[in-house]
């Protein structure tokens, strides 16, 4: 039987705190096939971003591990590009230069200067930002900056694109437009995508599979929901779809009826156990 493209295998991670060891994740286990679009959803503090950071190689799991194409992930690498909620563009570099920076690091010695230039422009065109390639970050909108951040990641030709709430800071219309663009690009390139989100509608709209996390501490995968909606997906039509609304209800039921809501006492206890702001951020 063939191995899955990306495997998150029995992953757990612990952080030291003033009150002892804090277990953020315990036995997180799921698999992703090549070209799949997978969302991880759950309440704040459930460790969604921690899972993504372990996949990215930014954190080392305390036990368990991540396997990408048969090789264990131990460090960051260009095969796993991250798009953060903040665009993280270099303010002193133009749009073109921000994308070129990553291209030059990844393809140095593999592409000529002319080939790298064409590649940068190609990826800016994919996100509809080629018209603004010579502008500086302060001259473009938040949504446009995020498009540049996505282009920068795509230009590195990663095996997996990791997206940590990339649309969270955008207005509703910009968010919808960028969601549509990402779905179009993902279909065209057959890129494997892992998306962290709080938004149920976003998860159902964009995903092939939704991984639902239980509340922390010691968060784990509660349920995995396969989304069998035809692509391309049109949001207005889907909003009237019984199947879309069924999937939406399944996620809401998990979040608010099964694993999603903790009591006040439990929440207070968790807050006391994770008194360090740094640890709280790492776990969420």
N, C-alpha and C positions, 0 to 999 in steps of 0.2 A: 504493500500500500504506500502510495507516494506521501511524502511529508508535506505539511502545509507550508506556505510561503513564509509566514511569520507566526511564531508560536510564543505566547506568553505562558510560561509553565510554572505553576505553583509558586508564584512570586509573592514574597513577603518582604517588608522593610520596617526596620525599627530605628527610632531616633532617641538619643539620650536627652533627658530633661532634668530639671531640678528635682522632680518627684519620681525619678526612675525612668525606666525604658518605656517609651511610647510606641506601641505597635500601630503603624498607620495602615498597612495592608497585610492581609493574611491569605495565603493560598489563592491568589488571583490567577485564574486559568482560563484562557480562551485562545482560539486560533483564527487566523485570517488568511484567505486565499489571495493569490495574485490578482490585482485589479479590483479588489473589493473596496467599497466605501463603508467604513465602520465608524459609528458614533459611540462614544462612551458618555453616559449620562448619569446624573445622580445629584443629591443635595450637596451644598457647600460643605467641605470638610470630609468628603467621602474618599478622597485620594485620586480623583480623576487625573489631575495634572501630574501627580506623583507617578502614576502608571505611565503617562506619556513621557515623562522625564527619564524613566527607567528604559523605555523603548529607545529613546534618543541617546542613551548612554551617558546622560548628565548625572544620574544617580546610579549607584550600584545596589542591587537588591541584597538584602541580608541573607535571604535564601531563595531558591528557585532561580529562574533566569529567562532570558529572551533569546530566541533562536531565529535568525534571519537567513533564509536559504541554506539551512543546515549548519550555520556558524553562529557561535554564541556572541552576543553583543556585550562588549565590556567597556567600550569607550565611545565618545561621540565620533561621527564620521559623515562624510558627504552623501553616503547612501541613505541617510535618514535626515532629511531637511525639516526644520521646524518653522512654522508660521505662528508667531505669538499674537496676542490681542493687541499689543503695541507693535506698530510696524517696524520699529528699531532701525530706521534708516539713518545713515550717516548724514547729519545736516549740512556738512561742508562739501558733500559730493552731489552731483546732479543725479537725476533719475537713471540715466544711462550708466554713470559711473558706479552707482550703488549696485546695479546688477552685474556690471563688468567685474567688480571686485571679487565676487564669488566665482565667476567663470574663470578668471585668471588663476585663482588658487586651485581649482579642480582640474582644469584642462591645460595647465602649463606643461609644455613639451608634447602635448597631444594634438593641439590645434594651432594653426598659424594665427598671426594677429588678425588677418582678414577673416579667417573662419570664426574666430572668437567674436569679432565685431558683428558678423552676420548672425551669430547665435544669440547674442544679446538682443539685437533688434527683433529677431524672430520671437523670442520669449516675451518681450514687451508688447509685440503685436498680439500675442495670444491673450494677454490680459487687457487689450485695447488701450495701451498706454504708449504706443510708439509715437503718437503725435506730441507727447510731452517729454520726450527723452532728454531734452536739454534743459528742462526746468529744474529748479532746486526744490527740495522738500517743502520749504515754507511757502512755495508758490502754488502748491496743489492741495486739494481737499483731503480729509481723512480717508475717505473711501478710495481715492486715487493712490494715496500712500500705501494702503493695504494691498492694492493691486500690484504695486511695485514690489512689495514684500513677497507676494506670491510668485511674481515673475523671477525674483532672485532665487527662490527655492527651486522652481521648475528648471531654471537654467543650469542648476547643478546636476540635473538628471538623476534625482534620487530614486532609490528603489521604493521608498516609502515617504510620503509627505505627512508630517505630523502637524496638526492644526489645533492650537490651544485657544479656544473661543475667539477665533479671528474676526468675527463679525460683532462681537459684544459691545463695542464702543461706537457703533455706527447707527445712524438714524434708520427708521424702518424701511424706507424706500431704497436707500443705498445698500442696506443689508440684503434686501431681496434681490437687487440687481447683481450683487457680488456672489450671492448663493447660486444664482442661475449661471453666472460665468464659470464658477468653479465646477459645477456639474457638467457644463459643456466641455471644459478642458479635460476633466477627468475621463469623460467618455471618449474624447478624441485620442488621448494619450494612454488610456488604460492604466492610469497611475493608481497605486494602492494608497488609500488615504485613511488616516485615523483622526477623527475629529472629536475634540472635547467640547461639550456644550451643556448649557442649562435649559435650552429651548426645546421643548417636546416637538413642536411643529417642524422646527429645523431638522431635528434628528430623523423624523419620519420622512420628510420631504427628500432629504439628501442621501439617506443610507440604504445599503443592502442589508445591513445587520446593525442592531442596537444592543450594546452591552450595558446592562443596568446594574449600577453599583449599590450595594447596601450601605447604610450609614456607618461612619467610623465611630470609635476606633476599631482597628482590626477589620477594616472594610474588605469585602470580597465581591465577586460577581454574584448577583442575586438571580438574575434571569438574562437570557439572550433571546432577542426577538428578531426573526428573519422578516425582512420587508419585501414582499413579493409584489411590487408595483412596477408596471412597465416603464421603461425609459424611452425617449425623454419624458420628463415629468413637468407638467404645467400646473402651477400652483392654484390658479383659479378653478380649473376643472377638478383638481384633487380635493379642494376644500368642500366640494359637493359629493365626493366619493364615499360610499359606505365603507369600502375597504380601508381608505385612508383614515377615516374616523374610528374604525375598529382598532387599527394599530395605535392611533393616538390614545384611545381609551385604555389600551393595554399598558402603555407606558405610564399614563397618569395613575392607573390603578396600582401599579407597582410602587410608584414614588410616594403616593399619599395614603394607600390602604394597607400595603404589605410591609415594605421596608423603609418607607420614606420619612415617616414622622416619628421623632423621638419625643419622649415626655420631657417636661420642663426639668425634672430632677435629673434625668439622664443627660440632658444637654448641659446642665449646670456642672455635673460631675465631669463630663468630658472637657468642658472649658477649664476646669481647675487642673485636670491632668495635663492639659496642653497649655500651660501658662506662658510659654515662650511664644512670642509672635512669629518668630522665625519658623519654629516647628509647625505652628498652625498653618502657615503659608505653604510649607513643604507638603503637608498632609492634604492640602486642598487643591 
